[in-house]
Amino acid sequence: MTKCRASSRLVRFKVNGEACRDLFRQEFLHNQSRLSLVPQVTPTEQEMTKTQKTIRSETEAYCRAEIDRMLKYSQTKVIMPVVTLGLLQVFLKTGQLAFLDSEIRKSYEGAVRFLKSFLGHDVHIGAKYYDAYGTRMSRYSVLKSIGHLKYELQPPYTTFASGLSAWIPLRVQRHIDARLGIVPILGDASARVAYAKDAGQFCSLIAEQIGKTSANFEIFSFAVIKVHLEKFACKIYRDTRTAAHDKGVDLATNFGVVYQVKKLRIETESDANRVYAELKLNFDRERLQDGNVILVIDDISKDIKKYLINMKVQSISKNDVLKMAEHFEDPEDRQKVLRIVSDEFRREYSSDIK
């Protein structure tokens, strides 16, 4: 009887102990989160971290996670997933495993042409090929070097080549849609007419698209400001590119003023001083003193706007740009904005491979 009671107490202690440990673990994680001791990462980063730790390297899920990682680091154009697609297409057709650099180039260019047909446009794909790409693919376990500019296609990409070659185009399409929104279809004149026909629809479109990315902000802002200034016989030019590492895009004019477009918020005097210090590095003192530099930014508080004016720097916020867009009563003006957006994106993002 005593032994049974002791055993019963032991079982209860074991159960209660496990419950206590679970409760302690939950409380500990809650406190870590509340005290910001647990790093707060974006869903993409969190997914990538989890993927790298838990997915086995011989599975198709691993290949997909690596392709997602390639897309994460894509800038103006998607390259590595397209290289992968080209290699897999050749492998499925011929069984070829070993590739010279020239053969990788050929397969890549074939995949670009395939995607142009699949997507119905050439925006954000088709970058120029460089021989360094073969080596870079080893980072994602797609290729292994087996000689000078000679590589071998690796499993599990070969194992799941059929499924991956069907999935990659769809994944690239989703990536471009998320990054550029409706921009690719603005190359179609009929689409521009449809979006510009109704003023309310046009303004909603601009408001939705302008904040998607830094590139969207810079190019949509430029298009609206350009059409606005043309009404006053003023011209504005965009020479730099969104991918340039100049922390903003400079817009020159024919009346001595320079607009600098930056997707940032200026909320404090410290923020304003930091931006002004950068302007002093980018522009001569006389231009600044004459008030010939205008900032186009995401947002700025009223007090800080006045603070910058006292330093002879004017600013235009995203809301100001949207108000300009609201004043385009003529559908042709609205179409012109969308055409400029399309032209500027295509100048940077269109395929270099015909």
N, C-alpha and C positions, 0 to 999 in steps of 0.2 A: 504493500500500500504506500509506504514511504517512497519507494523507488518510483512508483507511478506518478505521485505528486511531484517529485523532483523532475521527472521527465516532462510532465505537463508544464512546469514552470520554465524549463529550458526551452520548450517549443514556443511558449508565449514570449519569452525574452528574445528568441531568435526572430520571430515575426515582428515584434515591437521594435527590435533593433534595426531591422531592414526598413521599417516604416520611418524610423527616426533618421536614418541615413538619407532616405529619399527626401524627407522634409528638409533636412539640413542642406542637401545639395540644391534643392529648389530655392531655398532662402539665400544661399550663397550666390547663386547665379543672378537672382533678383537684385541683390545688393550690388553686385558687380555692375550690372546694367545701369542701376540707379546712380551709381557713383562714376559712371563712364569709364569703368576699368576694363570693360569688354570693348575692343575696337569696333566702332560702328562702320560697317562697310556697305557699299552699294550692293543691290541684289546680284549684279553681274559678278562683282568681286567675290561675294559670298558663295555664289554658285561655283565659280572657278576654283576657289579654295577647297570647297567640299568635294568637287569633282576630282581634283588632283589627289586628294587623300583617300577617296573611297572607291573610285572606279578602277577596275583591273585593266592593266595595259593591253591585254589581249582581246578586248571586247570592242564591238562597234560603238558602244557608248563612249569609250575612250577616244576613238577617232573623231566622233562628233564634238566632244569637249575640246579637243585640240583645234578643230576647225573654228569653233566659237572663239577660241583664244586668238587665232589668226585674225578674225574679224574685229576683235576688240582693239587690235593695234593697227587696223587699216586707217589710213588718213584720207587723201583725196581719192584714192582708187583701191578697190579690192584686188589683191595680187595673189597671196599665198593660197587661198582656197581655190583660185582659178588654176594655179599651177598644179595643185593636187588633182583637181577635176580632169585636167588634160592628161596627166599621167595615168589616171585610172581608166580613162576612156581608151587610151592606147593599149593598156594592159588587157582590158576586156576584149578588145578587138583582135589583138595579135599574141597575147600572152607574154609580151616583152617585159623583162624585169630590169635589165641593165640599160642605162641611158647615158649617152654623151650629152654634154651641155647643149650642143646644137639640136639634139633631139628633144630635150626638155623645152627649149625655145619653141620648136615647131609644134609640140603638143600643147603648150600654153597658148600660142596664137590660135590654134584650132579651137581650144576651149573658149577663148574670147569670142570668136565668131559664133560659136554655138550659143553662148549666153546672150549675145546681141539679138539673135533670132528668138531665143526663149523669152527674154525680157521685153522685147519690142522697142528697145532703146540702147544707147551705148554709154549712158551716164554712170560714172563711178566704177567703170571697169576698163580694162585695156591699157594699163600702164606699159611703158617701154620695158622690155625684158633686159635684165643684166645677168652676167654670169655668176654673180654672187648669190643668186636666188637658190641655186642647187644646194649650196652650203647652208643657207638659212633654213631650208626645209628639214635639215637634220635636227633642228631645235624642236620640231614637232613630230619627230620619229617617222617622217614620211620617207625620207631618203637616207642612205648611208653611203659615205664616200668609199669608193673601191679603186680609186686611182685619180690622176690629175684630170679634173673636170669630167669625172665619170662617176656615176652614182647607181645605186640599186634600190628599187622600190621595196619597201619593207612591209611585213605583216604587222599589225592586223589590217592595214589598209588593203592589202591584196586579198585577204580572207573575205572582207566585206565590201569588195570593190563594186559589186552590182548595186547594193543598197545605198552606198555612199554616193555613187555617181548619179543616182536618181534624187538623192536628198540635197546635195550641195547646191544645185541651181535654185531650189525652193528656199534654202536657207539664205543664199545671197540675195534673192529677191526680197525676203523679209527684212534683211539688214538694210538694203537700200531704201525700202519704203519707210522704215523707222527713222533713217538718218536724213533723207531728203524730202520726205513727204510727197507732195504732188509735183515737185519740180520736174521729174523726168517727162511727165505728160504735157508740160507747158510748151514743149517743142512743137506740138500740134496746134496749128492756128485755130482750128475749130474748137479746141478745148479752151484756148484763151478767150475766144469770142463768148463761149458759154459762161465762163467764170466772170467775165467783165460785164455781161449784159445787165445784171442787177447790182445796184450800188451796195445794197446790204450784204449780198452774198460775197461780193468782192472784198468788202471791208472785213467780213468774218474770216475770209480766207487769209488775208494779210495778217490779221491778229493771231490766227492759229499757227501760221507757218513761220512768222518772224522770230519767234523765240525758240524754235526747235534746236538749233545749234548756233555756234558762233558764226559759221559761214552763212547760215540763213539770215541771221541778224544783220551782218555786214552787207550782204547782197540785196536783201529786200529793202533795207534802209537806203542804200545807194539808189535803187530804182525809183523809189518814191520821191526822194529829194531831187533827183535828176529831172523827173517829169514836172515837179513843182517849180524848179528854177527856170525851166524852159519857157514857162509862161511869162517870165520877166526878161526874156532874151539872154539868160545867163547859161553858161555851159559848165558842166562838171565832168571830170574824167577820173576813171578808176584804173590805175596802172599796176598797183601791187596785187598780190593774191592772198586769199584767206589762209593758205597754208604757209605763207611766209612767216618767219619767226621774228616779226617786228612788233608783236604785241598790239596789233591793230592794223587797219587798212586806211591809207591816206587817200583822200579824194582831192584832186587839184581842181581849180576853177580858172576861168578867164577874167576874173575880177580880183585876183590877189589873195583870196581867202582859201585856207586849207581846212578841210574837214577830216578829223580823225575818228574812225568808227571803232568802238570797243564794246564788247558785250560784258559790261560790268556795272555794278551798283556803287554809287558814291554817297555814303551816308554820314560820314564824319569829316571834320577838318583834317584829321590825319590821312584819311583816304584822299582828300582833295590835294593835300600837300605832296603826297606820293605821286599822284598823277601829274601834278604840275612839274615836279622834278624831272619826270620822264619827258614831258613836253619840252623842257629846256634842253634836254639832250638831243631831241629830234628836230627842233626848229631853232632858227637864229633868234637872237634877242629882239631885234627890230620887229620881226613879224609878231612876236608875242606882245611886245609893248604897244604895237598898233592895233591889237585886238583882232588879228587876222587868223586866229586859230579857233576853230569851233569843234567841240567834242560832241559826238553822237554816241550816247550811252544808253544802257538798259533802263536805269532809273537814278534819280537824284532827289534829295530832299530840297524843299524850298529854301531853307536857310543856307545850305551848302551851295545851292545854285547862285545865291547872292554873294556868297563868299568867293566863288570862282569869278564872278563878274567883277568884283573888286580887284582881282588879279588880271583883269582884262581878258578872261577866257569865258566865252559863251558856251552854253551846252544845249543839246537837243536830246530829249529822252525818247524812249520807245513810244510813250503815249503821245508825244508831239508828232512823231512820224505817223502814227495811226490817225491823228487828227488831220494831217496833211492829206492822207489817203481818202478821208471822208469828204474832202472838198473837190474831188475829181468827179464832176457831174457828167462829163462827156464820156461815153463808153470807150471812145477811141483812146482817151488818156489812160483809162484803166487797162485796156489791152496793151498799151505801150509799156506800162509798168511790168506786166507779166512777160512781155517779150524780152525786156531788158533782163529780168530775172533769169529767164531761160538762156539767153545769150551768155550771160556772165557765168552761170553754172557750167554751161557747155564749154566755155573757154578754158575752164579749170578741170572739169571732171570728165569730158568726153574722151572716148577711146583714142589712143595714139595708133592703134592697130586697125587697119582698114580691112 
